[in-house]
Amino acid sequence: MSSSHKNLSQFNTKALPEVTNKKFGIVVSEWNEEVTNSLMSGAIKTLLEYGAQKEHILIVNVPGSFELTLGAQKLAQRQDIDAVICLGCVIQGETRHFDFICNAVALGITEVNLKYDKPVIFGVLTTQTQKQAMDRAGGKHGNKGDEAAITAIKMLNII
């Protein structure tokens, strides 16, 4: 989605699959908690809005974004979980740590997708500032958590 859009969380909701009986795992980083809690709230709200049952949403917290991949793997290997949503936030600092973490998390989540042949969604913000993160976690650019939930639902159509 282009950042030229005012609200980045605009998405097509036509022909979404029925998700009443689907189970979702959400892995949430505790690092940058103000941001990640907002992402999680958005994801849960959106899943419920489009038919998921509250009791079919399992939340797992991990210390940081780097740990999202192992949390995602643990959920993806469960037979009762249909899709996993990974939510985190990495904000650019003064060192290259940002680059290493972002790359490792993106690759790790991709590997979990392929290993378990089920949707594992990358809902990780990679921003330059805290303000940019908040703008994308329910602020003026929408909520990436909403977008991640819609992506999980849409990917269930493929499976």
N, C-alpha and C positions, 0 to 999 in steps of 0.2 A: 504494500500500500504506500503510495507516494506521500511524503511529508508535506507536499504542497496543499493537501487537503487540510482544512481547518480542524475537523474532527477525524482523527486517524481510525477511529473505531466504527467506521461505516462499512457495513458488509451486507451481502445479499443473503437473505434468509428464506428464499424460495426453495421449495422441495427439500426441506430438512427431514431427515429420517425420524421415525418414532423412537424416543429414548426413554419412555416410561420404565422399561425393564432393564435399561442399561445401567452399569455401575461405573462410576468415575473415581479415579484416584487423583488427588491434587497434592503435589509436593511443593512446599513453600519454604523459601529461604528465610531464616530469621534475621539475616544481615540486611540492613536498610529496611527494618521492620515497618516503618510508617508507610513506605511504598509497597512492600510485598503484602501487607495486610489489606491494603486497598485493592491490589490486584486480585487477591483471593476473594474478597467480598464481591467484586465485579464478576468473577468467574462463577461463583456460587449463584449469584442473582440470575445470571444469564442461563445457567444450566436449569435452574428451577423454572424460569420463565418459558423455556422451550420444552418442558415436560419431564425433566429428570425428577426423581423422588429424593427428598432430603436424606432419607436413610440409605440411599444408594450413592452417597458422596462421602468418600473417605479422605480425610485430611492428614497428611504427614508433614511434620516440620523437620527441617534439617538446618544445621548451623549457618551455612553460606551457600552461595550459588554453585561453587565447585562440587558440593555434596549433593546437588540435585540429581546428578546422574545415577548415583548408587540408590538414592531414594526412589527414583523412577524405575530402576531395574527391579527393585524389591516389589514394587506395585505391579509392574508389567508381567512379572513371572507368576502372579496370582491368576488362577483360572477365573475367578469371580470378578475381575476388573476388566472392563471393555476398552477403556481409554484412560490415559494418564496425561495430566496437565502439569507442566513444570513452570513455576513462577518464581522469579528472582529479579535482582537488580544489581548491576555492577556499574559503579560511577567512576569515571576516569580520575585517576590521582596523578601524582607526580612521577610515578615509576611505570615500568612496562608490565607490572602485575596485572593491570586491566587487560592487556592484550592476551596474556597467557590464560587467564581465567575465562575470558569470553570464548577464545578458541577451544579450550578444553571442554567447556560446557556444551557448546554447539556440536562438536564432534561426538561427545559422549551421548547426548540425547539422540543424535542421528543413529548411533550404533545400537541403542536400546530399541528404537523403532524397528530396525531391521532384524535384530536378534529375536524379538518376540512377536514380530509380524502383527503389531497392533499400534494404534495411534499413540504416540508420545509427543506431546505438543511443546514447542519452544515458546514459552511466554516470559522470556527474560529480557528486561530492559537493559540496554547498554548505552548509557548516556554520558554526556560531558559534565553535567551538573545535577544537583539535587532538584533544582527547579524543573529542569527538563524531565526528570523522572516523575515528579509529582504531576506535571502537565499531562503525562501519559498514563497515570495511575488514578484516573478519575477527574483530572483537570481539563484544561481547555482543549486538549487533543484526544479526549475520550479515555477509555480504560483498556489497556492491553489485556487485562484479565477477561473482559467481555469477549474480546477478539479470540483469545486462546480457547475459551469455552465453545464458541461457534465453530472454530476450526476443528476441535475434537468431535463435535456433533457431525460436522460435514464429512470428516474422515471415516466415520462409522459407515457411511454410505458405500465407501470403497471396500471395506472389509465385508 
